[in-house]
Amino acid sequence: MPLTASTIFGLAGLTDLVDGYLARKFNQESRFGAFLDPVADKLLVSVALLLIVEREGMIWITLAAVVIISREITISALREWMAEIGERGKVAVAYIGKVKAVLQILALIFLLYNQDLWGAPLREVGFVFLAIATVLTVVSMIQYLAAAFRGMRLD
């Protein structure tokens, strides 16, 4: 079962990265895709985190999941609000957000797999990647919030 879960999650993460790359490369975007892609990303990550939290039962894993899921909801709401006031460009995806996303995906693949692979301690590497991704999650949230609030109209 861990191989199946990590493979499905990994394929979903890979298709998301490839889809985003191709959309940017060929300048192919749609309103529906712009809406659906971040929702799918957040659902995918949230479900994987919940599965890992349930299995591990460690407080720091639970806190990492709470931080990551809370950030995703907060930034999604912020982007929606900024779009509503015509300032969506202020909260466009930043490089740190992409690095965070890649580390999250790798961490979750390794933690879902939950075993060594050819002697490589993937579970432990997954814990390290999750810790780094959690720190980047907080840093990127602060950056997005600061960018949004600079010069913001509160009316």
N, C-alpha and C positions, 0 to 999 in steps of 0.2 A: 504493500500500500504506500509506503513512503516514496518509492520510486515513481509510482503513478502520480501521486500528488505533486511531487517536485517537477516531474516532466511536464505535466499539464500547466503548472504555474510558469515554468521556464519558457514553454512555447508561447503562452499568452504574453509574457513580458517581452520576449523576442519579437513577436508580431507587432506589439505596440511600438517598440523602438524602430523597427523597419518601416512601419506605417508612417510614423512621424518624420523619419528621414526622407522617405519618398514624397510625402506631401510637401515638405519644404523644398526639396530638390526640384520638383516639377511644378511648384507653386499651385498645388491642387488642394484647395480647402473648400469646405462647405459649412454652412451654419450648423447643420445637424451633426456633422463630424466634430466641429469645434465644441459643441455641447456634449456629445456622447463620449468622446475620448477621455476627458478628465473624469467623468462619472465612472466609466468602466475601470479606469486606473485605480480610483479610490476604492471601489468595491472589491476589486481583485486584491489589493494590498490589505484592506481591512479584514476580509475573510481569512486570508492567510495568517495575519497577525492573531486573530481570534483563535484559530486552530492551534497555533503555537503556544499562545498564552494558556489555553486549556490543558495542553499536554505538559508543558513545562512547570507551571505553577510557581514560578519564581517571581518575586516582587519586582525585580529590576526589568524583567521581560514585560511584565504587566505595565509598569510605568513607561517603558519605551513605546508600547502599543498605544497607551493613552495619549502620550505626547504626539506620536505620529498621526493618529486618527484625528485628534483635536486640531492639529495644525491643518490637516487636509480640509476639514470642515470650515475652519476659520478663513483660510485663504480662498476657498471656493466662494464663500459668502462675500468676502472682500472683493473678489473679481466681479461677482454679480453686481454688487453695489457700484463699483467703479465703472462698469459698463453702463449702468443706468444713468450715471451722472456724466457720461461721455469722456471718462478718463481711463478706460481700460488699458491703454498703452503703458500707464504708470506701473501696472502690476503684471507685465508680460513675463513669461517664463525666463528665468535667469540661468546662467551657467551653473551656479551652485545647486539650483533645483534639479538640473539634469544629473549632476554627479550624485546628489542625494537619491534620486530615483534609481539609478543604476546600482548603487550600493544596497538600497532596500531590496531590489529584485534579487541580487546575488545572495544577500543575507537570507532572504525568505526561501530561495531555492535550497540553499544549504541546510537551513533549519528544518524545512519540510522533509528533506532527504534523511537527515538525522543520523547519518552513519559515516564512517570513514569510506573513502574511495581510493583504492590502490595505495593505502597507507596514509593518504592525506586526511587530516582531521577536519573534515568539512563542517561538522557541527560547531566546533570551536571557532573556526574561521567565520562561520555564520554569526556567532555571538559578537565577535570583534566588528564585523561589518555592520551589524545592527546597532552596536554602540556608536560607531562613527556616523552612521546614517541618522541616528537620533540627535546627535550634536548638530549635524548639518541641517536637520529639520528645524531645530530651534533658531539657528543662525539665519536660515533662509526666511523663516517666518518674520523675524525681526527686520530683515532687509525689506521684505514685501510691505510690512506695516509702515516702516519708515518712509518708503517710497510713496505709498498711498497717502499718508498723512501730510506730506510736504505740499503745501499750497492747496489743501483740500477745502472745498466749500462744504459747510455743515448744514446748509439750509434744506 
